[in-house]
Amino acid sequence: MKDKSGFPFGPRRVVWELLLEGGDFPTRRFSRAVEDAGLESADRGLARELLAGVLRTQGTLDRIAIAFCSKQLKDPKLALALRIGIYQLLYMDRVPSHAAIDTTLRAVRPEVPAKISFLNAVLRAVSRGSNVGQKDDRPAMHSMVSPAWRFNRRVFTNPDKDAMRYLAETTSYPNFLVKRWLEDVGEEATRERLAALNKPAALWLRVNTQRADIDTVRTKLLDFGVEFAEDENAQALPMLRVLPSKQRAPIPSWPGFEQGEWAVQDLTSYRSLAFGQPKAGMRILDLCAAPGGKSFAAMEMSGGKAEIVACDINGSRLETMHEEAGRLGHDLTIRTIAEDGSDLPEGPWDLILCDVPCSNTGVLNKRPEARWRFSKLELHRLETIQNLFRKKLLLPSLTDNTQILWTTCSLEPEENLQAAQRVAKHGNRRVAESILFEPSREQAGGFAALLDLPTPE
């Protein structure tokens, strides 16, 4: 298959075009792009790994590219092309160096025909100048994100002169974020966060207890070839963590998926919802529902006997939620609401779920684009959105006995406990309980707080 210019599609070409388009969420456009390109399963897997990897490690890739360029790198297209090539050379062991270089050059040639010789020279210099052991660029730090590289020239900031900048460069995070975490949680916890969020996110399945039990689902999937880890954090929960596998069929083809016996949901998301203790007979309002994981889990926790109204201002994302509700067999009301709160559903409500917009710093392995958007300005913008959400949607929905569950997939205090405390102050509530989930191999990072009525004096 070929694109409009007559150039044949391939995994590198798909990734190149997604990155050239720009925008905040190229990973969200990925499924449509590979479908349009007609990529087979193996090529889809390669394209997915390459796109996510380039986005995640672009800070490190840029430092390497700059070190091997003979002149200043000003053209953003050339920077993108070098990221795609260098990522394959240094992170993808199964791609031979000559193939990484040649396929990258073919993929980008239509947009940068006059720069192919330059790109070829830089990529071949990187190939020759890495892992050669001529100069030790403190490679032990790279064990967090890559093999223990050695380069034939200085690539990264001298850690003895600026340890924070060196840490940011070699783990591929913005300086601003690394500095914040070092000041907030200290060096050891920061390193643990950086390492966890540079590894693939854990895949969890939530068993739909309205249609199946965990033992039945586990047995069916084991027979199909899916393997599971035993996790203490998930004991007594209807949750299964899938072990990574290079040979795995698409998730919708797994036993029980079409029958709605299980759904994908992270352990942290499930545990956050459990803070609200959804029960039979409750009236629950989910104000930021799409794509629906917490609403569906709440229905299952209540034994299918809660009244749940799931809302969102994004009508297109709710379409997916409608489909998922049908697959799982959940009877709940799904509706789009206006940003100004002019058409909020009427209460009273026992519990309001607020999975609010945030910086995504607890899920940077799932949202690789988010790390490069993070800044002081972006954090302020998100705080403003949360404040508007509180004033326009949350506070008008409160009734006398309503509890509030405030959740994010962020690690930042301004979006988490500080925001929950502001909600409590303006809503005449108190933060009864809160928890910060640190990201790890087993779970995503995030935050949950239950806001209850003030304790009578």
VENJOHU-V518307 format. One record per backbone hydrogen bond with DSSP energy under -0.5 kcal/mol. NH is the residue of the N-H (numbers start at 1). CO is the residue of the C=O. If there is no record, write none. Layout:
nh = <NH | NH>
co = <CO | CO>
This chain:
nh = <3 | 6 | 9 | 14 | 15 | 16 | 17 | 18 | 19 | 20 | 21 | 22 | 22 | 28 | 29 | 29 | 30 | 33 | 34 | 35 | 36 | 37 | 38 | 38 | 39 | 44 | 45 | 46 | 47 | 48 | 49 | 50 | 51 | 52 | 53 | 54 | 55 | 56 | 57 | 58 | 58 | 61 | 62 | 63 | 64 | 65 | 66 | 67 | 68 | 69 | 69 | 74 | 76 | 79 | 80 | 81 | 82 | 83 | 84 | 85 | 86 | 87 | 88 | 89 | 90 | 91 | 92 | 92 | 93 | 95 | 96 | 100 | 101 | 102 | 103 | 104 | 105 | 106 | 107 | 108 | 109 | 111 | 112 | 115 | 116 | 119 | 120 | 121 | 122 | 123 | 124 | 125 | 126 | 127 | 128 | 129 | 130 | 131 | 132 | 135 | 137 | 141 | 142 | 143 | 144 | 145 | 146 | 147 | 149 | 151 | 152 | 161 | 162 | 166 | 167 | 168 | 169 | 170 | 171 | 172 | 173 | 178 | 179 | 180 | 181 | 182 | 183 | 184 | 185 | 186 | 186 | 189 | 190 | 191 | 192 | 193 | 194 | 195 | 196 | 197 | 198 | 199 | 203 | 204 | 205 | 206 | 207 | 207 | 208 | 209 | 211 | 212 | 217 | 218 | 219 | 220 | 221 | 222 | 223 | 224 | 225 | 225 | 226 | 229 | 231 | 234 | 235 | 237 | 239 | 240 | 241 | 242 | 242 | 243 | 248 | 253 | 254 | 257 | 260 | 261 | 262 | 263 | 265 | 270 | 271 | 272 | 273 | 274 | 275 | 275 | 276 | 277 | 281 | 282 | 284 | 284 | 285 | 286 | 286 | 287 | 287 | 289 | 289 | 292 | 296 | 297 | 298 | 299 | 300 | 301 | 302 | 303 | 304 | 305 | 307 | 308 | 309 | 310 | 310 | 311 | 311 | 312 | 315 | 318 | 319 | 319 | 320 | 321 | 322 | 323 | 324 | 325 | 326 | 327 | 328 | 329 | 330 | 332 | 333 | 335 | 337 | 341 | 344 | 350 | 351 | 352 | 353 | 354 | 356 | 356 | 362 | 363 | 364 | 366 | 367 | 370 | 371 | 371 | 372 | 373 | 373 | 374 | 379 | 380 | 381 | 382 | 383 | 384 | 385 | 386 | 387 | 388 | 389 | 390 | 391 | 392 | 393 | 394 | 395 | 397 | 397 | 398 | 398 | 402 | 403 | 404 | 405 | 406 | 406 | 407 | 407 | 408 | 415 | 416 | 418 | 419 | 420 | 421 | 422 | 423 | 424 | 425 | 426 | 427 | 428 | 429 | 430 | 432 | 432 | 433 | 435 | 437 | 437 | 438 | 440 | 445 | 446 | 447 | 448 | 449 | 450 | 451 | 451 | 452 | 452 | 454>
co = <7 | 3 | 1 | 10 | 11 | 12 | 13 | 14 | 15 | 16 | 17 | 18 | 19 | 25 | 25 | 26 | 27 | 29 | 30 | 31 | 32 | 33 | 34 | 35 | 34 | 40 | 41 | 42 | 43 | 44 | 45 | 46 | 47 | 48 | 49 | 50 | 51 | 52 | 53 | 54 | 55 | 57 | 58 | 59 | 60 | 61 | 62 | 63 | 64 | 65 | 66 | 72 | 74 | 75 | 76 | 77 | 78 | 79 | 80 | 81 | 82 | 83 | 84 | 85 | 86 | 87 | 87 | 88 | 91 | 92 | 94 | 96 | 97 | 98 | 99 | 100 | 101 | 102 | 103 | 104 | 105 | 108 | 108 | 112 | 113 | 115 | 116 | 117 | 118 | 119 | 120 | 121 | 122 | 123 | 124 | 125 | 126 | 150 | 150 | 151 | 135 | 138 | 139 | 140 | 141 | 142 | 142 | 90 | 147 | 135 | 129 | 158 | 158 | 162 | 163 | 164 | 165 | 166 | 167 | 168 | 168 | 174 | 175 | 176 | 177 | 178 | 179 | 180 | 181 | 181 | 182 | 185 | 186 | 187 | 188 | 189 | 190 | 191 | 192 | 193 | 195 | 196 | 242 | 202 | 240 | 263 | 205 | 238 | 261 | 207 | 208 | 208 | 213 | 214 | 215 | 216 | 217 | 218 | 219 | 220 | 221 | 222 | 221 | 241 | 229 | 231 | 232 | 234 | 237 | 205 | 229 | 203 | 240 | 227 | 246 | 250 | 251 | 254 | 257 | 256 | 256 | 206 | 204 | 266 | 267 | 268 | 269 | 270 | 271 | 272 | 273 | 274 | 305 | 279 | 282 | 307 | 351 | 284 | 309 | 285 | 353 | 286 | 311 | 289 | 292 | 293 | 294 | 295 | 296 | 297 | 298 | 300 | 299 | 302 | 282 | 306 | 284 | 308 | 333 | 286 | 309 | 335 | 313 | 314 | 315 | 316 | 316 | 317 | 318 | 319 | 320 | 321 | 322 | 323 | 324 | 325 | 325 | 330 | 308 | 310 | 312 | 338 | 341 | 283 | 283 | 403 | 285 | 405 | 354 | 407 | 409 | 360 | 361 | 363 | 363 | 367 | 367 | 368 | 369 | 369 | 370 | 370 | 375 | 376 | 377 | 378 | 379 | 380 | 381 | 382 | 383 | 384 | 385 | 386 | 387 | 388 | 389 | 389 | 390 | 393 | 394 | 394 | 395 | 399 | 350 | 451 | 352 | 404 | 449 | 354 | 405 | 447 | 412 | 412 | 413 | 413 | 416 | 417 | 418 | 419 | 420 | 421 | 422 | 423 | 425 | 424 | 452 | 430 | 450 | 450 | 448 | 435 | 446 | 436 | 443 | 362 | 437 | 408 | 435 | 406 | 433 | 404 | 449 | 430 | 450 | 428>
